[in-house]
């Protein structure tokens, strides 16, 4: 994907809350990206709570998360802002 800040980079996917958030928590799948899904993805604590309640990604959890695509450069910056230390 083409990013105005990072140029041509691989796409990644995050919940809408992480885009402008800080200290919201940063959750990623337990398994690393693979051939079937070679993209990184992440969601915040609030989305993780809904995910746990639902037991899986479904209409409710996905609607709450409102997943969006960003480049891997932006992903790393957002990760740094949202990981709780």
Buried (B, 14 or more C-beta within 10 A) or exposed (E): BEBEEBEEBEBBBBBBBBBEBEEBBBBEEEEEBEEEEEEBBBBBBBBBEBBEEBEEBEEEBBEBBEBEEBBBBBBEEBBEBBEEE
